[in-house]
Amino acid sequence: MKKEEIKEKISSFLKKEENVLWKDRFKDILSYLGVLSLLVFIWRDKEKPASCHLRQGLVLFGLEIVFTLIMVVPFVGWLIGLLGWILCILLSLRGVLKAVQGQEWSIPVIKKISQEIKI
């Protein structure tokens, strides 16, 4: 690869990065952090459609609540609830990483559920 091609690729990458607002990325990151997704939902720009990160974050937060309620059931509930919580945390961490990179990420089942939410 020639130096000019490398410089051109780097400059085009930087231009793409400038177009992405850091405020939006910060909101996308907060969308995956449990109850903070509700704050992002409340303070979002009403004219813009909700981001995929916000929708998925709200569904994950709902699942965290469901798994917490399941933990009330002795033994089996604890096991299912704990495994569900661990899964939600791992998916949230992955979502945060994708939000930091500025990429949209579709969690297979969560994405279908989040598309049904009218926001």
N, C-alpha and C positions, 0 to 999 in steps of 0.2 A: 504494500500500500504506500502511496506517495504521501509526502508531508502535507500537500494541499488537500488531499482527500481526508486525511486525519483531522486537519484543522476544520474543514467543512463539517464533518460529522460532529465534532465537539461543539462547534458554534450552533449547529441546528439543535443539538441536545440541550444546550443552555437556553436557547430561545424557547423551547418547549417548557423548560422548568420555570422560566420567568412568567409564562402565561398562567401557570397554576398558582392560584392565590394561596398563600400560606394560612390565611384565616380559614379557608375552606378545608384545608388539610387538617388543621387543628380541630375543627368541628368533627371531621370524619374520624379522627383518632378518639375523641371523647365519646363518639357514638358507640364504641365497643366497651366502654368502661362502666357497665352496670347502670346504676341510677343516674349517672351523668348523661346517659342517652336521653333521659326525659328532659333534662335541661336544654340539650341541643334541640330537641323537638319543640320545646316551648319558645326558644329564642331563634328559631330558624327564620329565614326570609320567606314570607308567605307567598310571594309571587313566583319563586323558583320551586320546581318539583323537589321533593326530598331526595337526598342522595341514596344510592344503594347501601352505603355504609350505615346511614341512619336507620333505614328500614331493617336491615339485618341486625343491627345493634339492639333495636327495640324488641325484635323477636327473641334474640338471645337473652335479653333481660327478662322477658316473660318466661322463658324456659328456666332461667335461674330461680324465679319465684315458684314455678311448678315443682322443680326438683327439691326446693326447700320444703314445700308442703308435703311432698312424698316422704321426706325424711321423718315425718311424725310416726309413720308405721314402723313398729319395731323390727329389727334385724333386716328383713328384705327391703323395707323402705330406706333404711340407712344405706344399704349397699347400692340400691338403684339411684338414690339421691346423690350419694357421693360420686358415683361414676358419672352421672349426668352433670354434676357441677364441674368435675375435672374436664369433661368434654367441652362444656361451655367456656371454661377458662382457656383451654387450648385453642378453640375456634376464635375467641376474642383476641388472643395474642397474635394469631395469624392475621386476623383482620386489621389489627393495629399496624402490623408490619406492612401490609399492603397499602394501608392508608398513608403511612409515612412515605412509601415509594410513589404515591399518587396513582396507584392502579386500582381499578375496580376488581373485586374478587367475589365470585358467586359461590356461596356455600350451598351445595346441591339441594338439600331439602329445605333449608332455611330460606333460600332465595324464592322458592315457589310460594311459601307461606307469606313472605314479605311483600310479594307482588300483589297479594290479595288485600293488603292494607291500603285503604284509601286515605292518603295524606295529602 
